[in-house]
């Protein structure tokens, strides 16, 4: 039996809230109707998804597995609708996502030489929407930085770049040629990803100022609220007088990848994916916007 996407959306609403009443309100349907839909989904799958008792609602093992798989599946369905809508409007268009500091032009020039009739748009992404923008079709292919949720994605590593610590300009370590992780031990840490995935394992015990974007993170650093980490290209992209960027050689480098939805079947997206791989070395060498033209010319000649 085919999986009913409407029932799946209802399931996710309950799983996110672990409360049938609040889920029904969010879905604008009656709670009894929602309960019937969930029971029907359980019958379709032949598995119990929730445990309901006097203590409330919890997910079963089967429910947790379905929740893990539901996000990419629903995002893929949304992406199909988006692409059909774009096709209906006519014209050919490819949307390329990128993280700050990663040059898109080298691969774009190679791609445009192969597909002169295709318009390439670019869309900047933050750490927390990399996967979702690929899965729901807002971008067709993207330059991403690890870590990210890889479920439902196809990734190819491109290059690594050294990590830099971002320090307030007046910090005791500002302006040094390099520092070690031990030098940074006990410093308050400003982060914008899962705390367990932070580059350093020696933050101040009271660390935990979580922000969304790089600009927001750097504002806190400049104000002296803590230190943070960026890739070398991000340090060039966000050069500013009130922040000092210092290399930290003993930390694992930042990994840059090209990614697209694993379910995506598109010759155009595949073509850009390949172009990103062939120009990876050039892209890694691009430290600032002034180098982009040279890198782009080199990429075109190499094609």
C-alpha positions as CSV (number, residue, x, y, z in Angstrom):
1,X,0.0,0.0,0.0
2,X,1.3,3.5,-0.9
3,X,2.1,5.7,2.0
4,X,-0.4,8.5,2.4
5,X,1.5,11.8,2.6
6,X,-1.4,13.6,4.3
7,X,-1.4,10.9,7.1
8,X,2.3,11.3,7.3
9,X,2.0,15.0,7.9
10,X,-0.5,14.4,10.6
11,X,1.8,11.9,12.2
12,X,4.7,14.4,12.2
13,X,2.5,17.1,13.8
14,X,1.7,14.7,16.7
15,X,5.3,13.4,16.9
16,X,6.7,16.9,17.1
17,X,4.3,17.9,19.9
18,X,3.6,14.6,21.6
19,X,0.1,15.9,22.2
20,X,-3.0,15.1,20.0
21,X,-4.9,18.2,21.0
22,X,-2.2,20.7,20.2
23,X,-1.4,18.9,17.0
24,X,-5.1,19.0,16.0
25,X,-5.2,22.7,16.7
26,X,-2.1,23.3,14.5
27,X,-3.6,21.3,11.7
28,X,-7.0,23.0,12.1
29,X,-8.8,19.7,12.3
30,X,-10.9,18.0,15.1
31,X,-8.9,15.8,17.5
32,X,-11.1,12.7,16.9
33,X,-10.5,13.1,13.2
34,X,-6.7,13.3,13.8
35,X,-6.8,10.2,16.0
36,X,-8.6,8.3,13.3
37,X,-6.0,9.3,10.7
38,X,-3.2,8.1,13.0
39,X,-4.9,4.8,13.7
40,X,-5.4,4.4,9.9
41,X,-1.7,5.1,9.3
42,X,-0.7,2.5,11.9
43,X,-2.9,0.0,10.2
44,X,-1.4,0.8,6.8
45,X,2.1,0.3,8.2
46,X,1.3,-2.6,10.5
47,X,3.0,-0.9,13.4
48,X,2.2,1.0,16.5
49,X,3.6,4.5,16.3
50,X,2.6,6.0,19.7
51,X,2.3,4.7,23.2
52,X,-0.8,6.4,24.8
53,X,-1.2,6.2,28.6
54,X,-2.0,8.3,31.6
55,X,1.4,9.8,31.4
56,X,0.9,11.2,27.9
57,X,2.0,10.3,24.4
58,X,5.4,8.9,23.5
59,X,6.9,7.5,20.3
60,X,7.5,3.8,19.9
61,X,10.7,2.5,18.2
62,X,8.7,2.3,15.0
63,X,7.4,5.9,15.5
64,X,10.9,7.2,16.0
65,X,12.1,5.5,12.8
66,X,9.1,6.9,10.9
67,X,9.9,10.4,12.2
68,X,13.5,10.1,11.1
69,X,12.4,9.1,7.6
70,X,9.4,11.5,7.3
71,X,11.3,14.8,7.0
72,X,13.2,14.0,3.8
73,X,10.1,12.3,2.3
74,X,7.8,15.2,2.9
75,X,10.5,17.7,1.8
76,X,10.9,15.7,-1.4
77,X,7.2,15.8,-2.2
78,X,7.2,19.6,-1.6
79,X,10.2,19.9,-3.9
80,X,8.3,18.1,-6.7
81,X,5.5,20.5,-6.4
82,X,7.9,23.4,-6.5
83,X,9.7,22.2,-9.6
84,X,6.5,21.5,-11.4
85,X,5.4,25.1,-10.7
86,X,8.7,26.5,-12.0
87,X,8.4,24.4,-15.1
88,X,4.9,25.6,-15.7
89,X,6.1,29.2,-15.7
90,X,8.6,28.3,-18.5
91,X,12.3,28.7,-18.9
92,X,15.1,26.7,-17.4
93,X,16.6,27.8,-14.0
94,X,19.0,26.3,-11.6
95,X,19.3,27.5,-8.0
96,X,22.6,27.0,-6.3
97,X,22.9,27.3,-2.5
98,X,26.1,28.3,-0.8
99,X,27.6,29.1,2.6
100,X,29.3,32.4,3.2
101,X,32.8,32.6,2.0
102,X,32.5,29.7,-0.6
103,X,32.9,31.1,-4.2
104,X,30.2,29.8,-6.6
105,X,31.5,31.5,-9.7
106,X,34.2,29.0,-10.8
107,X,31.7,26.1,-11.2
108,X,29.0,28.5,-12.5
109,X,31.2,29.6,-15.4
110,X,31.9,26.0,-16.3
111,X,28.2,25.1,-16.1
112,X,27.1,28.1,-18.1
113,X,29.5,27.2,-20.9
114,X,27.8,23.8,-21.1
115,X,24.2,25.2,-20.6
116,X,24.1,28.7,-22.0
117,X,20.2,28.7,-22.0
118,X,20.0,28.0,-18.2
119,X,19.7,30.9,-15.7
120,X,21.8,30.2,-12.6
121,X,20.5,31.8,-9.4
122,X,22.3,31.7,-6.1
123,X,20.9,31.5,-2.6
124,X,22.9,31.9,0.6
125,X,22.2,29.4,3.4
126,X,22.9,29.2,7.1
127,X,24.1,26.2,9.0
128,X,20.7,25.1,10.2
129,X,18.9,25.2,6.8
130,X,21.4,23.6,4.6
131,X,19.7,20.2,4.5
132,X,16.1,21.5,4.5
133,X,16.7,23.9,1.6
134,X,18.1,21.0,-0.5
135,X,15.4,18.5,0.5
136,X,12.4,20.9,-0.1
137,X,13.7,22.2,-3.4
138,X,14.5,25.8,-2.5
139,X,17.9,25.0,-3.9
140,X,18.8,22.4,-6.5
141,X,22.4,21.9,-5.6
142,X,24.6,23.5,-2.9
143,X,28.0,24.1,-1.4
144,X,27.7,23.0,2.2
145,X,29.9,22.9,5.3
146,X,29.9,19.9,7.6
147,X,28.4,19.0,9.9
148,X,24.8,18.7,8.6
149,X,22.1,16.1,8.7
150,X,23.0,13.9,5.7
151,X,19.8,11.8,5.6
152,X,18.3,12.0,2.1
153,X,21.3,13.8,0.6
154,X,24.0,12.9,-1.8
155,X,27.4,14.6,-0.9
156,X,30.8,14.7,-2.4
157,X,33.7,16.2,-0.5
158,X,35.5,19.1,-2.3
159,X,38.2,20.4,-0.1
160,X,39.1,21.3,3.5
161,X,40.2,24.7,4.8
162,X,41.9,25.6,8.1
163,X,39.8,26.7,11.0
164,X,40.4,30.1,12.4
165,X,39.4,31.3,15.9
166,X,37.5,34.6,15.9
167,X,38.6,36.8,18.8
168,X,37.7,40.3,19.9
169,X,40.3,42.7,18.6
170,X,41.5,43.4,22.2
171,X,41.8,39.8,23.2
172,X,45.1,38.6,24.7
173,X,45.7,36.2,21.7
174,X,44.6,38.6,19.0
175,X,47.2,39.2,16.3
176,X,49.2,36.0,16.9
177,X,50.4,34.0,14.0
178,X,48.6,30.9,15.4
179,X,47.3,29.5,18.6
180,X,46.6,26.0,20.0
181,X,43.5,24.5,21.3
182,X,45.2,24.5,24.8
183,X,45.6,28.3,24.5
184,X,41.9,28.6,24.2
185,X,41.0,26.4,27.1
186,X,38.3,27.9,29.3
187,X,37.3,30.6,26.9
188,X,33.5,31.2,26.6
189,X,32.3,29.7,23.3
190,X,29.7,31.1,21.0
191,X,28.4,28.5,18.7
192,X,25.7,27.9,16.0
193,X,25.5,24.2,15.7
194,X,25.1,21.1,18.0
195,X,27.4,21.7,21.0
196,X,28.8,18.2,20.7
197,X,30.1,19.1,17.3
198,X,32.0,22.2,18.2
199,X,35.7,22.2,17.1
200,X,37.1,22.6,20.6
201,X,36.4,20.3,23.5
202,X,37.8,22.8,26.1
203,X,35.2,25.6,26.3
204,X,34.4,27.6,29.4
205,X,31.9,25.5,31.5
206,X,29.3,28.3,31.2
207,X,29.5,28.3,27.4
208,X,26.3,27.9,25.5
209,X,25.4,31.2,23.7
210,X,23.8,29.7,20.6
211,X,23.2,31.9,17.5
212,X,21.9,31.3,14.1
213,X,24.0,33.1,11.5
214,X,27.7,34.0,11.1
215,X,27.0,37.7,11.3
216,X,25.1,37.3,14.6
217,X,27.9,35.1,16.0
218,X,30.6,37.7,15.1
219,X,28.6,40.5,16.7
220,X,28.8,38.6,20.0
221,X,32.5,38.0,19.5
222,X,33.2,41.7,18.8
223,X,31.2,42.6,21.9
224,X,33.6,40.4,24.0
225,X,31.0,37.8,24.9
226,X,33.2,34.8,23.8
227,X,35.2,33.3,21.0
228,X,34.0,31.3,18.0
229,X,35.4,29.5,14.9
230,X,35.1,30.0,11.2
231,X,36.7,28.6,8.1
232,X,39.5,30.6,6.4
233,X,37.3,31.7,3.6
234,X,34.7,33.0,6.1
235,X,37.4,35.0,7.8
236,X,38.1,36.7,4.5
237,X,34.5,37.2,3.7
238,X,33.7,38.7,7.1
239,X,36.9,40.8,7.6
240,X,36.3,43.5,10.1
241,X,38.5,45.7,12.3
242,X,37.0,44.7,15.7
243,X,37.7,41.0,15.2
244,X,41.0,39.2,14.9
245,X,41.1,35.8,13.1
246,X,44.0,33.5,14.2
247,X,44.7,30.0,12.7
248,X,44.3,27.0,15.1
249,X,46.4,24.3,13.3
250,X,45.7,21.5,15.8
251,X,41.9,21.6,15.2
252,X,40.3,19.5,12.4
253,X,39.9,21.6,9.3
254,X,36.5,22.7,8.0
255,X,35.1,20.3,5.3
256,X,33.3,21.8,2.3
257,X,31.1,19.5,0.2
258,X,28.8,19.8,-2.8
259,X,25.4,18.3,-2.1
260,X,22.0,17.6,-3.7
261,X,18.9,15.6,-2.7
262,X,19.5,11.9,-3.2
263,X,16.1,11.6,-4.8
264,X,16.7,14.4,-7.2
265,X,16.8,13.3,-10.9
266,X,18.0,16.3,-12.9
267,X,20.7,16.4,-15.6
268,X,21.2,20.1,-14.9
269,X,21.8,19.5,-11.1
270,X,24.0,16.6,-12.0
271,X,26.0,18.8,-14.4
272,X,26.6,21.5,-11.7
273,X,27.4,18.8,-9.2
274,X,30.2,17.6,-11.5
275,X,31.3,21.2,-12.3
276,X,31.7,21.8,-8.6
277,X,33.9,18.7,-8.3
278,X,36.1,19.6,-11.3
279,X,36.7,23.2,-10.0
280,X,37.1,22.2,-6.3
281,X,40.9,23.1,-6.3
282,X,40.2,26.5,-7.8
283,X,37.4,27.2,-5.4
284,X,39.6,26.3,-2.5
285,X,42.2,28.8,-3.6
286,X,39.7,31.7,-3.8
287,X,40.3,33.7,-0.7
288,X,38.4,36.8,-1.7
289,X,36.2,38.4,-4.4
290,X,39.2,39.8,-6.3
291,X,40.4,36.3,-7.0
292,X,37.1,35.1,-8.4
293,X,37.6,36.4,-12.0
294,X,41.0,34.8,-12.2
295,X,39.6,31.5,-10.8
296,X,36.7,31.7,-13.2
297,X,38.9,32.2,-16.3
298,X,41.1,29.3,-15.2
299,X,38.1,27.1,-14.7
300,X,36.7,27.9,-18.2
301,X,40.1,27.0,-19.8
302,X,40.3,23.8,-17.8
303,X,36.8,22.7,-19.0
